[in-house]
Amino acid sequence: MELYELLMRRRSVRNFKPDEVPEEVVAKLAAAANNAPTGGNMQPLSIIAVREPERRAKLGEMVGSQPWVKNAPLSLIFCLDFWRLKKWAELSGVSFRGNEALSHFLIGYADVMCAAQTVVILAESLGLGSVYVGTIQYVADEVREYFELPPYVFPAMLLSLGYPKTVPRNVPKLAVDVVLHRERYEALSDEEIRKAFDDKYGSLDENVEKYFERAFVEAVEADRQETPAWVEAYRDKMKELAIKNNAEFLFKLRYPSDRMVEFKAEEIETFKRAGFDCFGS
Amino acid sequence: MELYELLMRRRSVRNFKPDEVPEEVVAKLAAAANNAPTGGNMQPLSIIAVREPERRAKLGEMVGSQPWVKNAPLSLIFCLDFWRLKKWAELSGVSFRGNEALSHFLIGYADVMCAAQTVVILAESLGLGSVYVGTIQYVADEVREYFELPPYVFPAMLLSLGYPKTVPRNVPKLAVDVVLHRERYEALSDEEIRKAFDDKYGSLDENVEKYFERAFVEAVEADRQETPAWVEAYRDKMKELAIKNNAEFLFKLRYPSDRMVEFKAEEIETFKRAGFDCFGS
């Protein structure tokens, strides 16, 4: 299959067979990650491969009982690693203060994501499915302790992988024209924006259950596994909040905007405890 | 060729033939980017495709006279776009405040990089070369004005593409073992760190010119094009600062640590002017 078709077909997979990922596959994924583009060729990346069932279960618990994390035979923790660079600089008689510089953080984090997405695509071509779990950032303290991360190493992204048991059906997407602009930003009118998202999610006259299914594929996939408590809780909450469209679903229930903003100060503290003093002044 | 080999062979390309990138290729790249993984399927991505010679030249000037930007037939500006989501939320009677939330920024920026790296890999498989230009972040004000970005849209990454005229020889990399850890972070000793970077860059007894060539492939590639003034300036500066190892080269000359840290406040202001109040408290 051509790569283009593979990329267009790819969906995040949350339901895995128990089959192990062979060692030679892990080696290939890591080698490709290590060869991904990186600003100034600095390579501020460490990957922790988690395969032991007990440690997978523990990681799954930490990130909020997402059953796919413990069920996936392989989880890769992509860390932004300034510890190694700091040590090396010190040994070379120079100081590296990337952990205090927003620009270093932003380029390093981009490097980490380049490596992670390279793994996603290579894994797909080798018959594996994968799913990103970004919530690992919120539990960085626990992750740092359990996986013995030194200071200046931040667990930036979790990727859980395995051979797919089921692959979600098509996920709704904006039309390409909405995302691609020519020569300058082509701002949509209110009417065009409304239409772009209606085209993506379906219009308001569809029922809430159908919305839920289209918009919240994780819940459907979780249901296939063990229906964790939060799936029921979300369903109840949808009724309670009288969620009547997809924007409300996203920004009232799933990512409640005010709470996300309030959370900022706590998140900055989490980074500081990991030695990253790159936000704020 | 298998994808693995393609990924291992891939290098950033900075020297392009003048040949246009056909419209159907641009369409494929954009479609793959639009289908890349994105947290909560929120798709906070806009891509500006820049092909007009005058606009390419202007963009090249903005990011600091890197000749490959104006010479590349296609440049894609990957923007973190919260404007579209805010408008949609507003039209749906709910508020989206992602521009004030660090967590939204970090997931959205990760989304943007997933899309960008998907384009890098697909482009490579279609015979194109590409190079990331992260410095676009530092000139966000100019870019926002010239490319008419609305508020809440940040130019997060620039990718310049074209058919390669030359491809750099192998770039030195850390051994995979240094980057891949098993079950927990496996901290290297000082001696191991020294060896890891000596293995990467060559040891101290090599001459500075050779270092320079290994460590600073951009300069070599720029030389092949038009030797911009900064290549000479860097060479002079290396002598002046008596750079004697690669860590000094990186953290005294190329990314001077103290200056990078000082720059933080200014960078936070740049984000604020774009409507992103997600750092600091």
Interface residues (C-beta under 8 A of the other chain):
Chain A: E2 L3 Y4 L7 M8 R10 S12 A27 K28 A30 A31 A32 A33 N34 N35 A36 P37 G39 G40 N41 M42 Q43 L45 S46 I47 I48 A49 V50 R51 E52 R55 C79 W83 R84 K87 W88 A89 L91 S92 G93 V94 S95 F96 R97 G98 E100 A101 L102 S103 H104 L106 I107 Y109 A110 M113 C114 A116 Q117 T118 V120 I121 L122 S125 Y132 G134 Q137 Y138 F147 E148 L149 P150 V153 A156 M157 V171 P172 K173 L174 V176 V178 V179 L180 H181 R182 E183 R184 Y185 A187 L188 D190 I193 R194 A196 F197 A215 V217 N245 N246 A247 E248 L250 F251 K252 R254 Y255 S257 D258 M260 V261 F263 K264 A265 E267 I268 C278 F279 G280 S281
Chain B: E2 L3 Y4 L7 M8 R10 S12 A27 K28 A30 A31 A32 A33 N34 N35 A36 P37 G39 G40 N41 M42 Q43 L45 S46 I47 I48 A49 V50 R51 E52 R55 C79 W83 R84 K87 W88 A89 L91 S92 G93 V94 S95 F96 R97 G98 E100 A101 L102 S103 H104 L106 I107 Y109 A110 M113 C114 A116 Q117 T118 V120 I121 L122 S125 L126 Y132 G134 Q137 Y138 F147 E148 L149 P150 V153 A156 M157 V171 P172 K173 L174 V176 V178 V179 L180 H181 R182 E183 R184 Y185 A187 L188 D190 I193 R194 A196 F197 A215 V217 N245 N246 A247 E248 L250 F251 K252 R254 Y255 S257 D258 M260 V261 F263 K264 A265 E267 I268 C278 F279 G280 S281
